[in-house]
Amino acid sequence: MTQGPAATPDEARRTEGEHGARPGVVRTTLAVLRRDGLTLYGRAARAAGVAALGGLLVTVVAFLVTWPTFTAIRLGAIQAHIDEDSYAPDGSRVNHMWLTLLACLPFLILLLHLGCTAIQTASARAATDARGHGRFRTVLGVYALRGVCVWAPLVLGILVEEYFTTTTFREYTAIVPKWEYPHLFPLLRYGPPLLGMVLTLVLRFGWTLAPATAATEGLAPLASLRRSWSLTWGRVGAWFRTMALALPLGALAVGMYLLLHLAARPLRSASVSVFLEWGPDNTYAAYVVGLLVPIAVALLLAGALILPPAHTALAVLHRRLLTAAAPRD
């Protein structure tokens, strides 16, 4: 009896997925990590190294910008000690430091997105055998667009709350009296931030699979967001499968960061000592360095350990949901 042509590996996997039992997302992810784990973690280590160098450069620039403020605070503390008086830094100087931190955040977030993009593209290729090239910029565009759209409602809610309940955007300095909005004051104080947070969480959850979509399908950023939204909310049970994967991954990431930050606590005193020994004699700047070093170490290590399996699992889940949503012949 004559047999037809042999099925290709992709056709065999598709036939097995349609007519046979498939391993779960976790088992498939573990299989991919056993096969390509060294490659993925090598990519993660390189991304963490680049992020560390970039973050160090941004931090050095921030310290150079704020160094006159650190010097003024140090001199004020010395003068207060001579006068045997208590000392607290002027509020405007503290605000200057916070503004500098806010100015540095976009660059730090860009470094984070660059690392996530590199790991996401490698994980998608390993999980789905995708061979597309030139998708790095597309995935990076997805991260940038998703970040802006996700955080916009929360930022807008906070700005509305600040405008109506504080003097941040007012000419006068007195506290805004509650009698201006006797019945709406509690609503204006808690309503906009809570509403913004809810919208942020809903958008972030619906676009969870957007980077994996761009990495595997090569769609444009806006199209990737639409596809992720339709895959997550379009079918009954899809949102539950996405939630069942996203929540444990988020909890694992937070837990690992907290553990690594706790383990990196001894670096605080060591970094302060090194700064005071080799750098300027400014205890306030040394204190800030001691705060930043454990945070940076914990973030880099947690990202290098969590992102490869997390992105691989999301790529596998995207492929499963896409297959389930495809029309049957």
N, C-alpha and C positions, 0 to 999 in steps of 0.2 A: 504493500500500500504506500502510495507516494505521500510524503510529508511536505508541508509548506515551508517557507523560509524561516530560519531561526529568528526568534524575537530578540530585539536589541535589549541591552540592560535597562534603558529607560522604559521600554514597553513592558518588560518583565516586572519592574517595580510598580508601574501603573496598573498592570493586571492584578498583581498581588494586592495593591491597595483597594481595588474595586471588588475583588471576589474573595479575598482572603483576609485573615486577621493581620493587622499591622501592629508593630510594637508601639507603645505609647510615646509621647513626646519626650519624657524623661529618659526612657531607654534608648531612644534614637539619639538624643543629645549625648548620652554617655558613650554610645558607640562611636559617634563622630569625634568625641574628645579622645577616646582611646586610639583612634586612627590618626588624627591630626592635632592632638593636644599640644605636642611640642612646638609645632609651627604656630599655632594660635597664641600660646603663651610667650613664644619668642617675639611675635608681633606686639603683644601687650607689653612686654618688657621694654621694647624699643619705644613704643608710644609713651610709656611712663617716663622713660629717660628724657625724651624730647619735651614732654610736659614739665618735667622738673627743671630743665634748663630754661625753658621759657618762663615758668613761674618765678624762678630765681631772678631772671632779668627784670621782669615786671616789678618784683619786690624791691630790687636795688633802686630802680627808678623812683618808686614810691617813697623810699626812705630819703633819697636825694631831694625830692620835692618837699617833703615834710621835715627835713632836718632843721631848718630855722625854727620851726615850732618846737621840736624836741629840745633844741638848745635853749629857747626861751623858757620852757617849762623847767628845765634843769637849773637855770640861773635863778628862777623864781623860788624853787625849792631851797637852793643854797641860801638865798637872802632871808627866807622865812626861818631857816635854821639858825642863822646868825641873830636874827631878831627874836629868837625863841618864841616863834609864833607858828600856828598851824598853817598848812598850805593846801590849796586845791587848785588844779589847773583852771585857767579861764575857759569859760564855755565856748568862746569863739575859736580857741585853739583846738579844743576837742572836736568841734564841728568841722574844722579844716581837715583834721585827720579822717573823719568819717567821709567827707566829700572826696578826699583822695582815694579812699577805699572804694567808693562807688564808681569813681572814674576808672579804677583798675579792674573792676568786675567784668566788663565786656571782654577784655583781653584774656582774663583767666577762663571765662566761659568758652571763648574761642579755642583756647588750648584744650579744654576738656572735650569739646566737640570734634576737634581734629583727631584726638586719640580715639574717641568712640567711633568715628568714621572709619579709621584704619582697621580697628578690630571688627566692626560690623561687616565691612566688605570681605575680610578674610573669613569670618565665620559663615557668611552667606555662601561663599564659594565652597567651603568645606561641607556645609549641611545640605546644599541643594545641587552641587556639581555645576553651579552657574559659571559660565566661561566669558561673561561679558567684561569688557574693558572700558576704562574711562568713566566708571560710575562713582569714583571718589568724590568728585565735585557735586554730583547729583545728591549723594547721601549727605554730604556736608550742607547742601542747600536745604534738605529736609530738616536737619537738626536746627538750622538757623530759623527757618520759617515756623517750625513747630514751637520753638522756644518763644518767639515773639508772640505768636497767637495764643499760646497757652498762658503766658504770664500777664498778658495785657488786661484781662478782666480783673485779676487780683490787684494789680497796680492801680487800675482805674478806681476800684472800690476803695482802696486805701486813700487815694487822693481826694475822693468825694468825702470820705469821713474826716480827713484832715481839714478840708475847707469849711465844713459846716460845724465842726465841734472843737477846733483849736484855732490858734492865732497864726498858724503857719503862713497863710495867704492873706492875712489881714494887716491893715496899716497900724492899728492900735495894738498895744501889748497886753491889755487886760484879758483875763480868761473870758472866753465867750460865755455869757450868762445863759443859763438854761431857759430863762424866760423868753429868749428869742424864738425858741422852738419848744414850747412847753409840753406839747404832746408828741412831737416828732423827734425830740432829742435822743431818746434811747434807740429809736429805729435808725436814725442817721448815724449813730455811733457804732452800732453793731451790724446793721443791715447790709450796707454796701460791702464791707470786708467779707462777711459770711457769704453773700451772694457771689462775690468775685471768687472766693475760694471754691465754692461748689462748681462754678463754671470752669475754673481751672482744672479741677479734678476730673470732671466729665470729659473735657477736651483732651486732657493728657491720657486718659484711659482709652478714649476712642482712637487716638493716634499712636497707640503703643507700637503697632506693627508698621508704621510708616517708614522708618529707616530700613527695616528688613524688606519691605516692598520695593523701595528704590534700589537696594543692593541686588535683589534677585530678579526683578522684572525690568529694571532700568527705566522706570517711569520718572517723569518730571516731579519736582517737589510737590506742587499742588495736586497733581494726579495721584501721587503716593499717599497724601493725606486723605484724599477721597476714597482710595481703595482700602486703606486701613480702616476708615470709618465704616465703610460698607461691610467689610469682613467682620468687624467687631460687633456691629449692631444689626447687620442685615439678616442673620439667621437665628432661629431659636436655639439657644444653647451656646452660640459662639461667644457671647459676652461672658458666660460662665466659665468656659474653657480659658478665655483670655485672663479673666480675674483669677482663676485657680493657678495660673502660671505667674502672673505679674505680682500678686501679693506676696507669695513666698520668696520670689526673687528680691522684691523690695525689702522685705523683712530681713533676708539674709544679708543684703548689702548694708543695711543700717546696723545690724548686729555685728558684722565683721568690722565695720568702721569703728564702732564703740570699743570693741575688744582691742583692735590695733592702736587706737588712741590711748587706751589705758596702758597698753604695753609700751607705748612710746613716751609715757610721762617722764621717765628718767632723762630723756633728751632735753627736757626743759631746763633743768639746772646746768646740764653740760653745755648747752648752747649759750646760756647766759654767761657762763664762765669764759667760754671761748671768745664771745663778743667783747667782754670787758677786758680780756687779756690782749687781744689782737686788734680791737677796734677802738673807737673813741670812748672816753670815760663818761658815758651817759647811761645811768641806770634805767631811765624810762624807756629808751630805745632798746636796751638789753631785755627789759621785761616784755616788750612787744615781740622781740625775736623769740624769746622763750615760749610765748603763746603760739606763734605761727609754726614753729618747727614740728611739734607733735601733730598738729592738724595736717600739715603738708605731707608728712611721712605716712600718716594713717590713710589719707585720701589716695595717695599714689599706690600704696600697697593694696588697699581694698579694691581700687579700680583694676589693677593688674590681675588680681585673683578672681574677681567676680565677673568682669565684663566678658571674657571669652565664653564661659558656659552660658551666661545670660543671653548674649547675642545669638549664640548657636541655638538655644532653646526657642528664642523668638523667631528665628528663621525657619526652624522646623514647624512651629505652630502656624506661621504664615502659610507655608506650603500645604499643611493639612487643611486649613480653613479655605484656602484657594481651591484645592481639589474638591472639597465638599460643596463649595458654592458653584462649581462648574456644572453646566447642564449635562445630563446623562443622555447618551444616545439610545 
